[in-house]
Amino acid sequence: MNAAIINTPAAVVVRRTIAASAEDLFDAWLDPEALAIWMRPGSGIHATQAKVEPRVGGRFEINMHAESGVIPHSGEYRVIDRPRRLVFTWVSPHTGERESLVTVDFLPRDQRTEVVVTHEQLPEAKREAHNGGWTRALEKLDAFRAPARQ
């Protein structure tokens, strides 16, 4: 095998169509109170705290509280194109404390929005964990938006 292929950082793409507007879903990614409610991707995450500076070049911190302790996540916003796209760096213990890149696209689908999360530059060993984490995060985002649909 080619060593360059082995060392290529991994990526995951997760999609979910949610019965909410692109604007509402986009805003839920930049609102620290909303993030603290839905950004709990693991079954062992019992609380989340979030701080955001929602501007290009602004930073965010998301601390997920698990049985084993606090799992810190941080990054910097690279693109904020409401309500179409968010791009930000993502650093956590699960990325080996190395910068990875997350792109979130919001694609209108009639009265719904398809949310597509692309997470690149991941360690290969953490690819599946991030796939599951983003899948559960989007499920929780969908549930968070559910009261607005009633």
Number of C-alpha atoms within 10 A of each C-alpha: 5 6 7 8 8 10 10 12 15 17 20 18 16 18 16 15 17 22 19 20 20 24 14 13 21 21 16 20 18 19 15 21 15 17 22 18 17 22 28 26 20 15 9 12 18 13 15 21 19 21 17 20 15 17 13 15 14 13 17 20 18 22 21 22 17 16 8 8 10 15 15 18 19 19 21 22 21 18 15 18 12 13 17 15 18 21 20 24 21 24 20 17 10 18 19 12 13 14 18 21 19 23 17 22 22 23 17 19 14 9 10 15 21 19 22 19 23 18 24 19 19 24 18 15 12 14 20 13 14 21 18 14 18 24 18 19 18 23 17 17 23 18 13 17 19 13 8 10 7 5
